[in-house]
């Protein structure tokens, strides 16, 4: 056993399980790539202030969960706890919003880091696929992103997820609601930390999962009662577009999400088969974030979907992904001359776009055929001195068990035909 182990709260992805994660990432990103979203990649760490300003200094993410470090030059950095702030920073730095077409539509995939108590479905290192549409205020864009996430989950075979939807208002109407909520919350029996949160970001108290807190929130003011006419109309248009697209959602007036930058549309994807960590993804509109981090006014909307939680959701539903074998052809040489000849064939197959592998290490026929079986290859090529003398290789169909001699010069064309 190795002297070292993965840090607490993290995980390694190794074959064959890693194939599930790749398949999930592919399924989530496929609808985005088909809808005009371009790929973006950002560093694993950023200036601490990017997250303090964007995510919010009162959030648990910033106050308790960020991994921070000081460089030799004295700069304060943090491992990225989420993707939106980093992507928006990169888009602004590259002046993508000045290129002409708005919105700037971007998607990304990567690892994120938060220091919290590890449990099933919650890790200190986790994987997400995200999408951001930057620079346009349009309910159609909000609906598009929710529809694309719904499409991605359904393409994987997920059915038991729910979409929760809410509006958080904007800079015109939310301050009035904030004041009413603060007045209500100050009269409750809450601990000191929660009381501090009332003064900084009272909406976050609504997201408190403790039963004793939730019980006291029964009669809390409802944000929907404070929405201005513009926010009401915007939200109704999002709801109407989702309904017209056949996307089922649930109105959840307590949904606030965990980040300070959200405005108007906010949504969450939950799966009841995951226990307490039921959220598999979520997002919303963040019209003021660009200005918070020093950029121009760029109304935007986006989401992030958890890859690891999506895998857990698939397992909870008993969904088996159709993951193709990584190898189509496996070559088994018998003797040194055959090693050189079959390795040349394998190289040619790979150049022709056929996934091929080779029995390395000079193993005997029995051991090499076991490896061929484990590889999942559809066909096996076997050749010895007698075969080469006759100018052929033995081609075995691993499904039917049928075996036939194929001229060495024609084996690549034959396999190309059989594999379609």
N, C-alpha and C positions, 0 to 999 in steps of 0.2 A: 504494500500500500504506500502511496506517496506521502512524503513528510508534510505536504501542504494540502489544504482543502479550500474549497470556495468559501469566501467570507460569509458570515451569518446573514441570512436573509436574501442571499443571491442563489442563482442556479446556473448550471452549465447546460447547454443544448448539445446533445450528442446523438448520432444516428442510433436507431431509426426514428426516435421521437422528434428529432430536429426537423424531419421532413414535414411533420404536421405544422410546425411554426412557419416554415417556408410557404406551405400551401395556404395558410391563413393570411399571411402577408400578401401573397399574390392575389387572393380572392378579394381582399379589402381594397387593394390598390387598382385592380383591373377596371372597375367602373369609373374611377377618377381619371385614369389614363385615357379612357374613351370619352371623357367629358371636358377635355381641354386643360387638365391640371398637369403642370410640369414638375419634375422631381427636383427637390432641393435638399441639401445636406448641410448641417451646421456643426460647429465644434461641440464636443461633449462637455465643455465648461465655458462659462461666460462671466462677465463682470457681475459681482454680487448685486450691484445696484439695478441691473436690468430686471432682475426678478423682484427685488424689493419694491421698485416702482410699479412694475407691470402686474405681477401676481398679487401684491398687496402686503404691506408690512404687518397687517393684523392677522394674516392667514396663518394657519398651522404650518403650511408649507415653508413659509419664510421664517417664522419664529422658532420652529421646532425641528423641521424635517430636512432642511438643506444641508448638504455636505459642502462645507466651505474650506478654503485653503488660502494661505498667504504665500505668494511667490517670493523668490530671493530678492526680487526688486521691490517688494512691498505691496504689490497689487493684490486686492482681495477678489478671489474668484470663487465660483460655486459650480459644482456638477449640476447640469441642467435637471431641474425637477419636473419640467413640462416643456412642450415644444413651441407653443404659440409665440411667446415673447422672443425666443431665439429666431424663429422664422421671420417675424416681422422686422426684427433688427437687421437681419441679413438682407431682406428685401429693400429696406430703406438705404442701407449702406451701398447696395448695388444699384440704387436708383431705378429699380424695376417699375416703380409707380410712374416714372417719367418716360417710359418707353413708348407709350401711346395707348395701348389697349388696357382698359380697366373693366372688370377687376383683374388683378394679378392672381392667377389661380395656381396654387402650389400644393404638392403633396410630399410627405416625408415619412421615413421609417427609421427607428433607432431605439437606443436604450436610454432610460431616464432613471434618476436616482433620488430616493427619499429615505431619510432615516426614520423608521417607525417600527413598531413591534411586528415582527414577521408572523404571518399566519397564512393559511391556505387562501390564495387569491390576492394576497397583499405581500409584496416583496420590497426589499430595499433597492433592488435593481429590477426593472421591468421593461417590457418592450411595447411600443405603440406604433400604429400607423395613423398619421394625421393628415388633415387637409385644411387649407386656409384660402379664402377668397378675399383679397385685399383691395379696398378702394372704392367699393360701391355699396350704396344703401338701397336694397331691393328685396322685398319679401320673396320674390321668385328665387333669389340666390339662397336664402335661408332654407326654403323648401327643397331646392335642388340637393343641398348637402345632406339633409335628413333622408331624402329619397335614395341617394346613392349609398348611404350607410345601410339602410334597410335592404337595398338590393344586394349589397355585399354579403350581409348575414344570411339572407335567403339563398344565395348562390352556394353557400357552404352547407346548407341543409338545416340551419337553425330555424326553429319555429316558435319556441317558447320564450321569446324575449318580448319585452314591452317598451314602448317609447313614451316617456313622460315629457310633457311640454308645458312651458310657462312663459310669461313675459315679465321682465324685471323693470319695465319702464325706461325712461331716459333722463337726461340731466334736467328736464323741465318738470317732470312729475315725481320722480323718485325722491327728491329732497323732502317733499311734503309728506310722502309716506314714511320716509325715514324718521322724521320728527314724531309722527303719530306712533310709530312702532317703538321708538325710544321711550316715549312717555308711558306706554303700556308695560314695557319690559322692566322699567325701573321699579315698578311696584311688586315684582315677582320675587320669590325666595330663591336666589341664585348665588353661586359661589363667586368669589372675588374675581377670578379670571374671566368668567362669563360676564360679570358686570363691567369689566374693562372693555370687553368686546362690544358691549352695548354702545359705548361712546365712540368706538372706532368704526365698526362695521356691524350694525345691529342685524342686518339681513342674515349674517352668518349664524346668529343664535337660532334662527328658524331651522337650520340644518343640523342642529344638535341632536344626536341619536339617542341620548339618555332618556329612558321612559319618564323619569320624574320631571325632566325639563319639558318634554313633549306634552305631558299632561297639563302643564301650566299654560301651554301655548294654544289651547283649544279656542279661546276667544280672542286671539291676537288679531289685530287689524289685517284685512286682506288687501294685498297689493292691487288686485284687480279693481277694487273700489276706488283706487287713487290714480289709475292710469288716465293720462290725458287722451283727448280724442284721437290725436295722431297715432299714439301707441296702440290704442284700442283697434283702430282701423288696420294698422300694420299687422297686428297679431291675428286679427280675423282673416286677413288675406293669406297669411301663412297657413292657418288652419284649413281654409278653403282649398288651397292648392294641394295640401297633403290628402285631404278627403277625395278630391278629384282624381288624384293619382292612385287611389286605393290603398294608401298607407294608413294603418290604424294607429291611433295615438290616444293617450290619456291626458287630460288636463290635470296638472298638479300644481296648485297654487302655492305650495310650500317649497317647490323646487327652486333652489338658489345657486347650486353648484359651489365649489370651494375656492373660486378665484374672484378677486375684486373687479376684474376688468369687464365682466359681462354686462351688457345692456340689452333691453328688449328681449328678443328670442333667446330662450335657454332650453336645453333639452338633455335628456339622459336615456341611455339604453340600459335596461336592467334585465337580469335573468334570475328568476326565482329559484333556480336549481343550485345557486351558488351560496346560499346561506346569507350571513351578514354582509359579506362583500359582494352584493348583488349587481353593482354597476359594472357593465362591461365596456362602457364608453359614454361619451357625452361631449357637449360643446355649446356654442351659442354665438351671439353677436357681441362684438366688442368695439363699438364705434369710437371710443375715446382712448384706446390703448396707444395708438401711434403718437398722440400728443403727450401722453404720460411719459414716453421714453424719448421725447425730444424731436419727434417727427411732425409732419403736417397732419391736418385732419384727414384721416383715411378710414371711413366706416368699413368694417370688415366682419366676417363671420367664419367660423371653422369648427372642427371637431377633432377628437383623438379617440381611437378605439384601441383597447388593450388587447394585445396579441395573446398573452398568457391567459388572461381571463376568458377570451373567446375560445381558446383550446379547452379550458375547464368547462365552459358552457356546452361545447360539443360533446365532451365526455359525459356530462350530466344528462344530456338527451340521448346518449348512446349512438351518436352519429359517427359513422366510420367514413373518413375521407378516402376518396378514390385516388390514391397516390401511386403513380406509375413506378415500376422498378427502375432503379438508377442505371441498370445494365441490361442491354438487349442481347449482346453476344459475349460469350466467355470462351477464351481460347485456351486449350490444354495441349501443350507440346510434349512429346515423348522423345527425348534425345536432344542433343545440342543443335543439330542441323534444323530440326523442327522448331526449336526455340527462335532461331533467327528468322525462319520463314513465316511462322505464325505471328511473330511480333511485327513483321513488315505488313502482314494482312491487317492486324489490329490498328496499326497506325493509319493505314489507308481507309479503314472503316470509319475511324474517328474523323478523318478529313472529309469523309462523305456525310458527316453528320449523324453517324450511328454510334450510340453509346456502347463501347466495347471495353472489356477488361481482360486480364491475362493472369495465368497461373504462375506467379513469381516464385522463385526459390527452388526450382527443380524438384518439386514434389512428385510422388508417384501418381498413377492414374486414379487410384481410389481416393486419395486425399484431395486431388485436384477436382474431381467430380463432385465431392462434397462442397467444396468452395463454390463451384458452379451453381449448385442447387441453392446455396445460401445467398448468392448474388441476385437471385430472381431473374436471371437471364432467360430469354425465350429460346435462344439457340446456343448450342455449344459446338465449337470447332475442335476436333481432335486430329492430330497427325503424328505419325511415327515415321521411321526410316522407310518402311515398305510403301506407305502412302506417298511420300515424297518421290520415291523412285518411280511410282506410277503417275506422278503429277497431279495427285488429288488430295483432298482433305475430307474427313468424315464430318458431315453436318448432321447434328442431332437436334430434333425438335423436342424441347424439354417438357412440352405439354402432352404431346401424343406419344412420345417415346420413339417415334420413327427416326431412322438413321439412313443416310444415303451418302454415296461418294460424289463429291462435286469437284470439277477441275479447279486446281489452285488459281488459275488465271481468271476464273469466272465467279469465284466465291463472293467477291464484293458486290457484283451485279446481282447475283442470286439472292443475297441477303437483303439488298436494297429493295428488290421486288417483293420478297416475302414479308418484309416489315412495313411495306406500304410507303 
